[in-house]
Amino acid sequence: MSEQKGPLDGVRVVDLTAVVMGPYCTQIMADMGADVVKVEPPTGDNARYISVGPAPGMSGVFVNVNRGKRSVVLDLTTDEGAAALRALIEGADVFIHSMRARAIAKLGFAYDEVAAINQTIVYTNCYGYSRRGPEADRPAYDDVIQAQSGLAAVQKLLTGETTYVGTIVADKVAGLTALYATMMALFHRERTGDGQEVEVSMFETMASFMLVEHANGAMFSPPLGPAIYPRTVAPNRKPYPTKDGHVAVLIYNDKHWNAFVDSVRPAWIGEYGEAFSKLEQRAKQIDVMYGLIAQTLLERTTAEWLELFRELEIPAAPIQTPDELFDDPHLNAVGLFETVDTKHGPVRFPGVPTWFSRTPGRVAGPAPELGADTAEVLAEVDSLSERQFGAVVDGLGSPPHVSLPRVGP
């Protein structure tokens, strides 16, 4: 029986992205079977150097979001490097980059120039801000976008301090958005044969993401309230202290509320009557409800509450650190983690969180050393002459005496 292949098997991606937004998008493509050719400058993707790792240029962040890709080093400011990239584009399905618009245009690889080489290509731009607005070509990082999109301000409403959340949420949400946008364009191409240009920007993505629930009353004309969803910024919305720790629980809808009250606080039925009987009433005084629950949960241990909530089918969980996720029984039971042998030793990756009955994805393999696949990838390109091939690999100091299994005339 042949090995099952992911749903993107046969798709070739030319990836000029760096750091996290774009690489996270293309990492998922690689896990789903795509051949992702990561084109890096001679200095490499900056993410190679931003955290701990087993070797120089192999930081943990880089290794995770670039697993299973092939690294090709090209100096696109040279004629040889640009010619090699054009040759790669000829056989690609997707071209994706995270440079600012003027930078990619200066190199000669804006959409019109790439489409002239391959008219059916899906060309995805990953920007900080859309080219269509006044902030076009401004640099952007996750912290800046968290602030500008309203996330830092919402954190102040919740915690009393203007702060960032403890994850690079803007990068990752924008990366996922770039993924689904690219997949939609590929789906359109499968139906029509037409390629197209796609633009995904961090600011617009996070503004849309934040306003899913926070647009709320501000969407209507005239406005029915501010752009905020009260439940998520209630001061008492936080993990509840228990007798020996903390527990996360949301006793929210009528079924869960009634189950909790009947089991733990039946006196509340007479004490509060209609004030808390329905979700609509509780939503209007959500922080009062959170406060009542907080006082009650101090009476038992975390384990006791978790046992009761499981019995009552109320959503609840313990507080876990990122380290503890690697030992989580459920995550290990479903096989989320995959160990891959690399030249630096085994790496335990957090793997593919989705499941397909016919075309499952899997961790595509180890992350590449800088330029490790330059010779192999360029040797696969029929339109690249032996002279051009030699100019690229020799100029980058690649190992000598590389064999050429297939080259153009």
Number of C-alpha atoms within 10 A of each C-alpha: 3 4 6 12 16 20 17 18 17 12 18 21 26 24 25 22 23 23 20 26 30 30 29 26 26 32 24 25 26 30 26 23 24 24 22 25 24 27 28 22 17 14 12 19 20 14 20 24 18 15 12 14 16 13 13 10 22 22 18 19 17 26 21 22 23 31 24 26 28 26 25 28 23 24 20 20 12 11 12 20 22 18 18 22 20 19 18 24 21 19 18 19 20 23 26 25 22 23 18 20 20 13 13 17 14 10 12 16 19 18 22 14 13 20 20 11 16 17 16 20 27 27 25 24 27 25 26 28 23 21 17 7 8 9 12 16 17 13 12 15 16 21 18 16 24 24 17 14 21 15 22 20 18 22 18 15 16 19 16 11 12 15 16 19 12 6 10 16 18 25 27 19 18 28 26 19 21 27 21 13 16 25 16 14 21 23 13 15 17 11 9 10 12 15 20 18 17 17 16 23 23 29 25 17 22 23 18 14 16 18 17 11 14 19 17 17 16 15 14 10 7 8 11 11 13 13 16 18 17 19 16 18 18 18 18 20 20 18 16 20 19 20 14 12 15 20 21 17 19 16 20 18 14 15 14 17 19 19 17 19 14 13 11 13 13 13 11 13 15 8 10 10 10 11 14 21 15 15 15 13 12 20 16 14 15 22 19 15 17 22 15 11 18 18 12 15 18 17 14 14 16 22 17 12 22 19 12 15 19 12 9 14 13 20 14 17 18 15 12 10 8 7 8 10 14 15 11 11 11 10 14 13 9 9 13 17 21 17 14 15 12 12 10 11 9 12 19 13 18 16 18 18 12 10 10 9 5 10 16 16 24 22 23 23 20 22 20 21 19 22 23 15 20 23 23 16 14 26 21 15 20 17 20 22 18 16 12 18 23 20 15 24 22 13 13 16 9 17 10 10 7 12 9 14 10 15 17 13 9
